Amino acid sequence: QPLPTDASPTALLLGYIDESNLEEDEETMRRILLTILPMEETMMIMSHLMMTMMMMMMLKRMRRRMRRRST
């Protein structure tokens, strides 16, 4: 005779689901992706902006050094 699903130690974990509903799972995945993808895009934009700012700062320093050397 098989044990009931709640007899397993895994069943005691928070968030454990003993039965799965495919439609709800697909909807949950869709919501997660709609949340994660914009976050990834934002991180990419922020990373690009940071690199651009660093390059601008480096160029500014180089120009200052060049001006100092030429005078």
mmCIF file of the N, C-alpha and C atoms, coordinates in Angstrom:
data_MODEL
# 
_entry.id   MODEL 
# 
loop_
_atom_site.group_PDB 
_atom_site.id 
_atom_site.type_symbol 
_atom_site.label_atom_id 
_atom_site.label_alt_id 
_atom_site.label_comp_id 
_atom_site.label_asym_id 
_atom_site.label_entity_id 
_atom_site.label_seq_id 
_atom_site.pdbx_PDB_ins_code 
_atom_site.Cartn_x 
_atom_site.Cartn_y 
_atom_site.Cartn_z 
_atom_site.occupancy 
_atom_site.B_iso_or_equiv 
_atom_site.pdbx_formal_charge 
_atom_site.auth_seq_id 
_atom_site.auth_comp_id 
_atom_site.auth_asym_id 
_atom_site.auth_atom_id 
_atom_site.pdbx_PDB_model_num 
ATOM 1   N N  . GLN A 1 1  ? 0.856  -1.186 0.000   1.00 0.00 ? 1  GLN A N  1 
ATOM 2   C CA . GLN A 1 1  ? 0.000  0.000  0.000   1.00 0.00 ? 1  GLN A CA 1 
ATOM 3   C C  . GLN A 1 1  ? 0.901  1.247  0.000   1.00 0.00 ? 1  GLN A C  1 
ATOM 4   N N  . PRO A 1 2  ? 0.714  2.148  -0.988  1.00 0.00 ? 2  PRO A N  1 
ATOM 5   C CA . PRO A 1 2  ? 1.561  3.346  -1.057  1.00 0.00 ? 2  PRO A CA 1 
ATOM 6   C C  . PRO A 1 2  ? 1.253  4.327  0.060   1.00 0.00 ? 2  PRO A C  1 
ATOM 7   N N  . LEU A 1 3  ? 2.279  5.072  0.446   1.00 0.00 ? 3  LEU A N  1 
ATOM 8   C CA . LEU A 1 3  ? 2.112  6.095  1.482   1.00 0.00 ? 3  LEU A CA 1 
ATOM 9   C C  . LEU A 1 3  ? 1.392  7.311  0.905   1.00 0.00 ? 3  LEU A C  1 
ATOM 10  N N  . PRO A 1 4  ? 0.648  8.026  1.736   1.00 0.00 ? 4  PRO A N  1 
ATOM 11  C CA . PRO A 1 4  ? 0.040  9.275  1.266   1.00 0.00 ? 4  PRO A CA 1 
ATOM 12  C C  . PRO A 1 4  ? 1.128  10.305 0.964   1.00 0.00 ? 4  PRO A C  1 
ATOM 13  N N  . THR A 1 5  ? 0.814  11.262 0.085   1.00 0.00 ? 5  THR A N  1 
ATOM 14  C CA . THR A 1 5  ? 1.831  12.231 -0.335  1.00 0.00 ? 5  THR A CA 1 
ATOM 15  C C  . THR A 1 5  ? 2.319  13.084 0.818   1.00 0.00 ? 5  THR A C  1 
ATOM 16  N N  . ASP A 1 6  ? 1.490  13.350 1.810   1.00 0.00 ? 6  ASP A N  1 
ATOM 17  C CA . ASP A 1 6  ? 1.931  14.199 2.916   1.00 0.00 ? 6  ASP A CA 1 
ATOM 18  C C  . ASP A 1 6  ? 2.764  13.449 3.948   1.00 0.00 ? 6  ASP A C  1 
ATOM 19  N N  . ALA A 1 7  ? 3.015  12.152 3.720   1.00 0.00 ? 7  ALA A N  1 
ATOM 20  C CA . ALA A 1 7  ? 3.869  11.387 4.630   1.00 0.00 ? 7  ALA A CA 1 
ATOM 21  C C  . ALA A 1 7  ? 5.349  11.588 4.288   1.00 0.00 ? 7  ALA A C  1 
ATOM 22  N N  . SER A 1 8  ? 5.634  12.134 3.137   1.00 0.00 ? 8  SER A N  1 
ATOM 23  C CA . SER A 1 8  ? 7.010  12.356 2.704   1.00 0.00 ? 8  SER A CA 1 
ATOM 24  C C  . SER A 1 8  ? 7.599  13.581 3.394   1.00 0.00 ? 8  SER A C  1 
ATOM 25  N N  . PRO A 1 9  ? 8.897  13.541 3.781   1.00 0.00 ? 9  PRO A N  1 
ATOM 26  C CA . PRO A 1 9  ? 9.525  14.734 4.369   1.00 0.00 ? 9  PRO A CA 1 
ATOM 27  C C  . PRO A 1 9  ? 9.525  15.916 3.398   1.00 0.00 ? 9  PRO A C  1 
ATOM 28  N N  . THR A 1 10 ? 9.546  15.618 2.105   1.00 0.00 ? 10 THR A N  1 
ATOM 29  C CA . THR A 1 10 ? 9.505  16.685 1.102   1.00 0.00 ? 10 THR A CA 1 
ATOM 30  C C  . THR A 1 10 ? 8.202  17.459 1.201   1.00 0.00 ? 10 THR A C  1 
ATOM 31  N N  . ALA A 1 11 ? 7.129  16.775 1.543   1.00 0.00 ? 11 ALA A N  1 
ATOM 32  C CA . ALA A 1 11 ? 5.818  17.424 1.632   1.00 0.00 ? 11 ALA A CA 1 
ATOM 33  C C  . ALA A 1 11 ? 5.780  18.461 2.745   1.00 0.00 ? 11 ALA A C  1 
ATOM 34  N N  . LEU A 1 12 ? 6.694  18.360 3.696   1.00 0.00 ? 12 LEU A N  1 
ATOM 35  C CA . LEU A 1 12 ? 6.719  19.319 4.794   1.00 0.00 ? 12 LEU A CA 1 
ATOM 36  C C  . LEU A 1 12 ? 7.407  20.626 4.410   1.00 0.00 ? 12 LEU A C  1 
ATOM 37  N N  . LEU A 1 13 ? 8.130  20.640 3.284   1.00 0.00 ? 13 LEU A N  1 
ATOM 38  C CA . LEU A 1 13 ? 8.821  21.847 2.847   1.00 0.00 ? 13 LEU A CA 1 
ATOM 39  C C  . LEU A 1 13 ? 7.824  22.920 2.433   1.00 0.00 ? 13 LEU A C  1 
ATOM 40  N N  . LEU A 1 14 ? 8.185  24.173 2.711   1.00 0.00 ? 14 LEU A N  1 
ATOM 41  C CA . LEU A 1 14 ? 7.329  25.270 2.277   1.00 0.00 ? 14 LEU A CA 1 
ATOM 42  C C  . LEU A 1 14 ? 7.291  25.316 0.759   1.00 0.00 ? 14 LEU A C  1 
ATOM 43  N N  . GLY A 1 15 ? 6.129  25.545 0.209   1.00 0.00 ? 15 GLY A N  1 
ATOM 44  C CA . GLY A 1 15 ? 5.994  25.660 -1.234  1.00 0.00 ? 15 GLY A CA 1 
ATOM 45  C C  . GLY A 1 15 ? 5.864  24.330 -1.950  1.00 0.00 ? 15 GLY A C  1 
ATOM 46  N N  . TYR A 1 16 ? 5.842  23.216 -1.204  1.00 0.00 ? 16 TYR A N  1 
ATOM 47  C CA . TYR A 1 16 ? 5.687  21.913 -1.844  1.00 0.00 ? 16 TYR A CA 1 
ATOM 48  C C  . TYR A 1 16 ? 4.274  21.766 -2.374  1.00 0.00 ? 16 TYR A C  1 
ATOM 49  N N  . ILE A 1 17 ? 4.169  21.287 -3.607  1.00 0.00 ? 17 ILE A N  1 
ATOM 50  C CA . ILE A 1 17 ? 2.854  21.067 -4.219  1.00 0.00 ? 17 ILE A CA 1 
ATOM 51  C C  . ILE A 1 17 ? 2.777  19.595 -4.585  1.00 0.00 ? 17 ILE A C  1 
ATOM 52  N N  . ASP A 1 18 ? 1.796  18.897 -4.040  1.00 0.00 ? 18 ASP A N  1 
ATOM 53  C CA . ASP A 1 18 ? 1.708  17.468 -4.322  1.00 0.00 ? 18 ASP A CA 1 
ATOM 54  C C  . ASP A 1 18 ? 0.974  17.185 -5.625  1.00 0.00 ? 18 ASP A C  1 
ATOM 55  N N  . GLU A 1 19 ? 0.144  18.087 -6.074  1.00 0.00 ? 19 GLU A N  1 
ATOM 56  C CA . GLU A 1 19 ? -0.530 17.918 -7.354  1.00 0.00 ? 19 GLU A CA 1 
ATOM 57  C C  . GLU A 1 19 ? -0.249 19.150 -8.196  1.00 0.00 ? 19 GLU A C  1 
ATOM 58  N N  . SER A 1 20 ? -0.050 18.937 -9.466  1.00 0.00 ? 20 SER A N  1 
ATOM 59  C CA . SER A 1 20 ? 0.301  20.040 -10.347 1.00 0.00 ? 20 SER A CA 1 
ATOM 60  C C  . SER A 1 20 ? -0.810 20.287 -11.353 1.00 0.00 ? 20 SER A C  1 
ATOM 61  N N  . ASN A 1 21 ? -1.083 21.558 -11.606 1.00 0.00 ? 21 ASN A N  1 
ATOM 62  C CA . ASN A 1 21 ? -2.057 21.949 -12.606 1.00 0.00 ? 21 ASN A CA 1 
ATOM 63  C C  . ASN A 1 21 ? -1.277 22.609 -13.734 1.00 0.00 ? 21 ASN A C  1 
ATOM 64  N N  . LEU A 1 22 ? -1.243 21.979 -14.899 1.00 0.00 ? 22 LEU A N  1 
ATOM 65  C CA . LEU A 1 22 ? -0.420 22.446 -16.008 1.00 0.00 ? 22 LEU A CA 1 
ATOM 66  C C  . LEU A 1 22 ? -0.787 23.863 -16.436 1.00 0.00 ? 22 LEU A C  1 
ATOM 67  N N  . GLU A 1 23 ? -2.074 24.177 -16.484 1.00 0.00 ? 23 GLU A N  1 
ATOM 68  C CA . GLU A 1 23 ? -2.488 25.522 -16.902 1.00 0.00 ? 23 GLU A CA 1 
ATOM 69  C C  . GLU A 1 23 ? -2.006 26.577 -15.906 1.00 0.00 ? 23 GLU A C  1 
ATOM 70  N N  . GLU A 1 24 ? -2.138 26.291 -14.618 1.00 0.00 ? 24 GLU A N  1 
ATOM 71  C CA . GLU A 1 24 ? -1.662 27.234 -13.602 1.00 0.00 ? 24 GLU A CA 1 
ATOM 72  C C  . GLU A 1 24 ? -0.141 27.355 -13.647 1.00 0.00 ? 24 GLU A C  1 
ATOM 73  N N  . ASP A 1 25 ? 0.549  26.234 -13.886 1.00 0.00 ? 25 ASP A N  1 
ATOM 74  C CA . ASP A 1 25 ? 2.006  26.265 -13.979 1.00 0.00 ? 25 ASP A CA 1 
ATOM 75  C C  . ASP A 1 25 ? 2.460  27.128 -15.152 1.00 0.00 ? 25 ASP A C  1 
ATOM 76  N N  . GLU A 1 26 ? 1.781  26.991 -16.294 1.00 0.00 ? 26 GLU A N  1 
ATOM 77  C CA . GLU A 1 26 ? 2.131  27.801 -17.463 1.00 0.00 ? 26 GLU A CA 1 
ATOM 78  C C  . GLU A 1 26 ? 1.888  29.276 -17.182 1.00 0.00 ? 26 GLU A C  1 
ATOM 79  N N  . GLU A 1 27 ? 0.785  29.584 -16.527 1.00 0.00 ? 27 GLU A N  1 
ATOM 80  C CA . GLU A 1 27 ? 0.477  30.980 -16.193 1.00 0.00 ? 27 GLU A CA 1 
ATOM 81  C C  . GLU A 1 27 ? 1.513  31.535 -15.215 1.00 0.00 ? 27 GLU A C  1 
ATOM 82  N N  . THR A 1 28 ? 1.911  30.725 -14.247 1.00 0.00 ? 28 THR A N  1 
ATOM 83  C CA . THR A 1 28 ? 2.926  31.157 -13.290 1.00 0.00 ? 28 THR A CA 1 
ATOM 84  C C  . THR A 1 28 ? 4.251  31.419 -14.004 1.00 0.00 ? 28 THR A C  1 
ATOM 85  N N  . MET A 1 29 ? 4.654  30.511 -14.892 1.00 0.00 ? 29 MET A N  1 
ATOM 86  C CA . MET A 1 29 ? 5.894  30.702 -15.642 1.00 0.00 ? 29 MET A CA 1 
ATOM 87  C C  . MET A 1 29 ? 5.816  31.958 -16.505 1.00 0.00 ? 29 MET A C  1 
ATOM 88  N N  . ARG A 1 30 ? 4.674  32.192 -17.115 1.00 0.00 ? 30 ARG A N  1 
ATOM 89  C CA . ARG A 1 30 ? 4.497  33.384 -17.946 1.00 0.00 ? 30 ARG A CA 1 
ATOM 90  C C  . ARG A 1 30 ? 4.670  34.640 -17.100 1.00 0.00 ? 30 ARG A C  1 
ATOM 91  N N  . ARG A 1 31 ? 4.073  34.651 -15.902 1.00 0.00 ? 31 ARG A N  1 
ATOM 92  C CA . ARG A 1 31 ? 4.204  35.809 -15.010 1.00 0.00 ? 31 ARG A CA 1 
ATOM 93  C C  . ARG A 1 31 ? 5.651  36.007 -14.571 1.00 0.00 ? 31 ARG A C  1 
ATOM 94  N N  . ILE A 1 32 ? 6.328  34.907 -14.256 1.00 0.00 ? 32 ILE A N  1 
ATOM 95  C CA . ILE A 1 32 ? 7.728  34.993 -13.833 1.00 0.00 ? 32 ILE A CA 1 
ATOM 96  C C  . ILE A 1 32 ? 8.586  35.559 -14.961 1.00 0.00 ? 32 ILE A C  1 
ATOM 97  N N  . LEU A 1 33 ? 8.385  35.052 -16.179 1.00 0.00 ? 33 LEU A N  1 
ATOM 98  C CA . LEU A 1 33 ? 9.165  35.546 -17.312 1.00 0.00 ? 33 LEU A CA 1 
ATOM 99  C C  . LEU A 1 33 ? 8.887  37.010 -17.587 1.00 0.00 ? 33 LEU A C  1 
ATOM 100 N N  . LEU A 1 34 ? 7.631  37.417 -17.464 1.00 0.00 ? 34 LEU A N  1 
ATOM 101 C CA . LEU A 1 34 ? 7.299  38.822 -17.693 1.00 0.00 ? 34 LEU A CA 1 
ATOM 102 C C  . LEU A 1 34 ? 7.915  39.718 -16.630 1.00 0.00 ? 34 LEU A C  1 
ATOM 103 N N  . THR A 1 35 ? 8.233  39.157 -15.477 1.00 0.00 ? 35 THR A N  1 
ATOM 104 C CA . THR A 1 35 ? 8.897  39.919 -14.421 1.00 0.00 ? 35 THR A CA 1 
ATOM 105 C C  . THR A 1 35 ? 10.407 39.925 -14.625 1.00 0.00 ? 35 THR A C  1 
ATOM 106 N N  . ILE A 1 36 ? 10.968 38.770 -14.967 1.00 0.00 ? 36 ILE A N  1 
ATOM 107 C CA . ILE A 1 36 ? 12.418 38.635 -15.072 1.00 0.00 ? 36 ILE A CA 1 
ATOM 108 C C  . ILE A 1 36 ? 12.976 39.335 -16.305 1.00 0.00 ? 36 ILE A C  1 
ATOM 109 N N  . LEU A 1 37 ? 12.326 39.186 -17.451 1.00 0.00 ? 37 LEU A N  1 
ATOM 110 C CA . LEU A 1 37 ? 12.876 39.751 -18.682 1.00 0.00 ? 37 LEU A CA 1 
ATOM 111 C C  . LEU A 1 37 ? 13.061 41.259 -18.610 1.00 0.00 ? 37 LEU A C  1 
ATOM 112 N N  . PRO A 1 38 ? 12.072 42.026 -18.141 1.00 0.00 ? 38 PRO A N  1 
ATOM 113 C CA . PRO A 1 38 ? 12.331 43.467 -18.021 1.00 0.00 ? 38 PRO A CA 1 
ATOM 114 C C  . PRO A 1 38 ? 13.466 43.776 -17.044 1.00 0.00 ? 38 PRO A C  1 
ATOM 115 N N  . MET A 1 39 ? 13.610 42.957 -15.998 1.00 0.00 ? 39 MET A N  1 
ATOM 116 C CA . MET A 1 39 ? 14.698 43.179 -15.053 1.00 0.00 ? 39 MET A CA 1 
ATOM 117 C C  . MET A 1 39 ? 16.040 42.953 -15.740 1.00 0.00 ? 39 MET A C  1 
ATOM 118 N N  . GLU A 1 40 ? 16.126 41.919 -16.581 1.00 0.00 ? 40 GLU A N  1 
ATOM 119 C CA . GLU A 1 40 ? 17.370 41.658 -17.301 1.00 0.00 ? 40 GLU A CA 1 
ATOM 120 C C  . GLU A 1 40 ? 17.678 42.790 -18.272 1.00 0.00 ? 40 GLU A C  1 
ATOM 121 N N  . GLU A 1 41 ? 16.635 43.278 -18.958 1.00 0.00 ? 41 GLU A N  1 
ATOM 122 C CA . GLU A 1 41 ? 16.841 44.403 -19.872 1.00 0.00 ? 41 GLU A CA 1 
ATOM 123 C C  . GLU A 1 41 ? 17.342 45.624 -19.107 1.00 0.00 ? 41 GLU A C  1 
ATOM 124 N N  . THR A 1 42 ? 16.749 45.868 -17.955 1.00 0.00 ? 42 THR A N  1 
ATOM 125 C CA . THR A 1 42 ? 17.162 47.008 -17.138 1.00 0.00 ? 42 THR A CA 1 
ATOM 126 C C  . THR A 1 42 ? 18.610 46.853 -16.699 1.00 0.00 ? 42 THR A C  1 
ATOM 127 N N  . MET A 1 43 ? 18.985 45.650 -16.289 1.00 0.00 ? 43 MET A N  1 
ATOM 128 C CA . MET A 1 43 ? 20.366 45.409 -15.870 1.00 0.00 ? 43 MET A CA 1 
ATOM 129 C C  . MET A 1 43 ? 21.337 45.627 -17.033 1.00 0.00 ? 43 MET A C  1 
ATOM 130 N N  . MET A 1 44 ? 20.956 45.194 -18.227 1.00 0.00 ? 44 MET A N  1 
ATOM 131 C CA . MET A 1 44 ? 21.811 45.396 -19.396 1.00 0.00 ? 44 MET A CA 1 
ATOM 132 C C  . MET A 1 44 ? 21.966 46.882 -19.697 1.00 0.00 ? 44 MET A C  1 
ATOM 133 N N  . ILE A 1 45 ? 20.872 47.623 -19.612 1.00 0.00 ? 45 ILE A N  1 
ATOM 134 C CA . ILE A 1 45 ? 20.929 49.066 -19.865 1.00 0.00 ? 45 ILE A CA 1 
ATOM 135 C C  . ILE A 1 45 ? 21.805 49.741 -18.822 1.00 0.00 ? 45 ILE A C  1 
ATOM 136 N N  . MET A 1 46 ? 21.621 49.368 -17.555 1.00 0.00 ? 46 MET A N  1 
ATOM 137 C CA . MET A 1 46 ? 22.427 49.965 -16.487 1.00 0.00 ? 46 MET A CA 1 
ATOM 138 C C  . MET A 1 46 ? 23.908 49.642 -16.684 1.00 0.00 ? 46 MET A C  1 
ATOM 139 N N  . SER A 1 47 ? 24.194 48.421 -17.065 1.00 0.00 ? 47 SER A N  1 
ATOM 140 C CA . SER A 1 47 ? 25.578 48.025 -17.303 1.00 0.00 ? 47 SER A CA 1 
ATOM 141 C C  . SER A 1 47 ? 26.171 48.846 -18.446 1.00 0.00 ? 47 SER A C  1 
ATOM 142 N N  . HIS A 1 48 ? 25.417 49.013 -19.505 1.00 0.00 ? 48 HIS A N  1 
ATOM 143 C CA . HIS A 1 48 ? 25.882 49.808 -20.641 1.00 0.00 ? 48 HIS A CA 1 
ATOM 144 C C  . HIS A 1 48 ? 26.122 51.257 -20.225 1.00 0.00 ? 48 HIS A C  1 
ATOM 145 N N  . LEU A 1 49 ? 25.202 51.811 -19.454 1.00 0.00 ? 49 LEU A N  1 
ATOM 146 C CA . LEU A 1 49 ? 25.359 53.188 -18.996 1.00 0.00 ? 49 LEU A CA 1 
ATOM 147 C C  . LEU A 1 49 ? 26.593 53.349 -18.115 1.00 0.00 ? 49 LEU A C  1 
ATOM 148 N N  . MET A 1 50 ? 26.822 52.389 -17.235 1.00 0.00 ? 50 MET A N  1 
ATOM 149 C CA . MET A 1 50 ? 27.995 52.456 -16.364 1.00 0.00 ? 50 MET A CA 1 
ATOM 150 C C  . MET A 1 50 ? 29.285 52.404 -17.183 1.00 0.00 ? 50 MET A C  1 
ATOM 151 N N  . MET A 1 51 ? 29.327 51.507 -18.174 1.00 0.00 ? 51 MET A N  1 
ATOM 152 C CA . MET A 1 51 ? 30.526 51.427 -19.009 1.00 0.00 ? 51 MET A CA 1 
ATOM 153 C C  . MET A 1 51 ? 30.727 52.719 -19.791 1.00 0.00 ? 51 MET A C  1 
ATOM 154 N N  . THR A 1 52 ? 29.639 53.285 -20.297 1.00 0.00 ? 52 THR A N  1 
ATOM 155 C CA . THR A 1 52 ? 29.738 54.537 -21.042 1.00 0.00 ? 52 THR A CA 1 
ATOM 156 C C  . THR A 1 52 ? 30.254 55.655 -20.148 1.00 0.00 ? 52 THR A C  1 
ATOM 157 N N  . MET A 1 53 ? 29.736 55.737 -18.934 1.00 0.00 ? 53 MET A N  1 
ATOM 158 C CA . MET A 1 53 ? 30.187 56.772 -18.001 1.00 0.00 ? 53 MET A CA 1 
ATOM 159 C C  . MET A 1 53 ? 31.664 56.596 -17.662 1.00 0.00 ? 53 MET A C  1 
ATOM 160 N N  . MET A 1 54 ? 32.090 55.354 -17.455 1.00 0.00 ? 54 MET A N  1 
ATOM 161 C CA . MET A 1 54 ? 33.496 55.104 -17.149 1.00 0.00 ? 54 MET A CA 1 
ATOM 162 C C  . MET A 1 54 ? 34.389 55.521 -18.313 1.00 0.00 ? 54 MET A C  1 
ATOM 163 N N  . MET A 1 55 ? 33.963 55.215 -19.527 1.00 0.00 ? 55 MET A N  1 
ATOM 164 C CA . MET A 1 55 ? 34.744 55.612 -20.702 1.00 0.00 ? 55 MET A CA 1 
ATOM 165 C C  . MET A 1 55 ? 34.822 57.129 -20.816 1.00 0.00 ? 55 MET A C  1 
ATOM 166 N N  . MET A 1 56 ? 33.710 57.794 -20.547 1.00 0.00 ? 56 MET A N  1 
ATOM 167 C CA . MET A 1 56 ? 33.703 59.256 -20.612 1.00 0.00 ? 56 MET A CA 1 
ATOM 168 C C  . MET A 1 56 ? 34.642 59.851 -19.571 1.00 0.00 ? 56 MET A C  1 
ATOM 169 N N  . MET A 1 57 ? 34.646 59.282 -18.374 1.00 0.00 ? 57 MET A N  1 
ATOM 170 C CA . MET A 1 57 ? 35.542 59.767 -17.324 1.00 0.00 ? 57 MET A CA 1 
ATOM 171 C C  . MET A 1 57 ? 37.003 59.546 -17.714 1.00 0.00 ? 57 MET A C  1 
ATOM 172 N N  . MET A 1 58 ? 37.299 58.385 -18.284 1.00 0.00 ? 58 MET A N  1 
ATOM 173 C CA . MET A 1 58 ? 38.671 58.107 -18.710 1.00 0.00 ? 58 MET A CA 1 
ATOM 174 C C  . MET A 1 58 ? 39.112 59.073 -19.801 1.00 0.00 ? 58 MET A C  1 
ATOM 175 N N  . LEU A 1 59 ? 38.235 59.342 -20.758 1.00 0.00 ? 59 LEU A N  1 
ATOM 176 C CA . LEU A 1 59 ? 38.578 60.285 -21.824 1.00 0.00 ? 59 LEU A CA 1 
ATOM 177 C C  . LEU A 1 59 ? 38.807 61.683 -21.276 1.00 0.00 ? 59 LEU A C  1 
ATOM 178 N N  . LYS A 1 60 ? 37.993 62.064 -20.316 1.00 0.00 ? 60 LYS A N  1 
ATOM 179 C CA . LYS A 1 60 ? 38.146 63.385 -19.699 1.00 0.00 ? 60 LYS A CA 1 
ATOM 180 C C  . LYS A 1 60 ? 39.509 63.496 -19.013 1.00 0.00 ? 60 LYS A C  1 
ATOM 181 N N  . ARG A 1 61 ? 39.888 62.456 -18.268 1.00 0.00 ? 61 ARG A N  1 
ATOM 182 C CA . ARG A 1 61 ? 41.200 62.447 -17.607 1.00 0.00 ? 61 ARG A CA 1 
ATOM 183 C C  . ARG A 1 61 ? 42.331 62.498 -18.620 1.00 0.00 ? 61 ARG A C  1 
ATOM 184 N N  . MET A 1 62 ? 42.191 61.746 -19.704 1.00 0.00 ? 62 MET A N  1 
ATOM 185 C CA . MET A 1 62 ? 43.230 61.734 -20.731 1.00 0.00 ? 62 MET A CA 1 
ATOM 186 C C  . MET A 1 62 ? 43.375 63.113 -21.367 1.00 0.00 ? 62 MET A C  1 
ATOM 187 N N  . ARG A 1 63 ? 42.261 63.768 -21.621 1.00 0.00 ? 63 ARG A N  1 
ATOM 188 C CA . ARG A 1 63 ? 42.315 65.110 -22.208 1.00 0.00 ? 63 ARG A CA 1 
ATOM 189 C C  . ARG A 1 63 ? 43.005 66.088 -21.265 1.00 0.00 ? 63 ARG A C  1 
ATOM 190 N N  . ARG A 1 64 ? 42.689 65.991 -19.974 1.00 0.00 ? 64 ARG A N  1 
ATOM 191 C CA . ARG A 1 64 ? 43.346 66.862 -18.990 1.00 0.00 ? 64 ARG A CA 1 
ATOM 192 C C  . ARG A 1 64 ? 44.854 66.647 -18.996 1.00 0.00 ? 64 ARG A C  1 
ATOM 193 N N  . ARG A 1 65 ? 45.265 65.380 -18.997 1.00 0.00 ? 65 ARG A N  1 
ATOM 194 C CA . ARG A 1 65 ? 46.695 65.063 -19.006 1.00 0.00 ? 65 ARG A CA 1 
ATOM 195 C C  . ARG A 1 65 ? 47.366 65.595 -20.267 1.00 0.00 ? 65 ARG A C  1 
ATOM 196 N N  . MET A 1 66 ? 46.681 65.448 -21.386 1.00 0.00 ? 66 MET A N  1 
ATOM 197 C CA . MET A 1 66 ? 47.247 65.933 -22.650 1.00 0.00 ? 66 MET A CA 1 
ATOM 198 C C  . MET A 1 66 ? 47.395 67.452 -22.627 1.00 0.00 ? 66 MET A C  1 
ATOM 199 N N  . ARG A 1 67 ? 46.415 68.147 -22.061 1.00 0.00 ? 67 ARG A N  1 
ATOM 200 C CA . ARG A 1 67 ? 46.491 69.606 -21.959 1.00 0.00 ? 67 ARG A CA 1 
ATOM 201 C C  . ARG A 1 67 ? 47.649 70.026 -21.064 1.00 0.00 ? 67 ARG A C  1 
ATOM 202 N N  . ARG A 1 68 ? 47.800 69.309 -19.932 1.00 0.00 ? 68 ARG A N  1 
ATOM 203 C CA . ARG A 1 68 ? 48.892 69.630 -19.003 1.00 0.00 ? 68 ARG A CA 1 
ATOM 204 C C  . ARG A 1 68 ? 50.248 69.436 -19.665 1.00 0.00 ? 68 ARG A C  1 
ATOM 205 N N  . ARG A 1 69 ? 50.385 68.379 -20.425 1.00 0.00 ? 69 ARG A N  1 
ATOM 206 C CA . ARG A 1 69 ? 51.664 68.082 -21.073 1.00 0.00 ? 69 ARG A CA 1 
ATOM 207 C C  . ARG A 1 69 ? 51.974 69.082 -22.180 1.00 0.00 ? 69 ARG A C  1 
ATOM 208 N N  . SER A 1 70 ? 50.943 69.552 -22.856 1.00 0.00 ? 70 SER A N  1 
ATOM 209 C CA . SER A 1 70 ? 51.182 70.463 -23.979 1.00 0.00 ? 70 SER A CA 1 
ATOM 210 C C  . SER A 1 70 ? 51.490 71.884 -23.523 1.00 0.00 ? 70 SER A C  1 
ATOM 211 N N  . THR A 1 71 ? 51.134 72.242 -22.292 1.00 0.00 ? 71 THR A N  1 
ATOM 212 C CA . THR A 1 71 ? 51.407 73.613 -21.808 1.00 0.00 ? 71 THR A CA 1 
ATOM 213 C C  . THR A 1 71 ? 52.686 73.693 -21.027 1.00 0.00 ? 71 THR A C  1 
# 
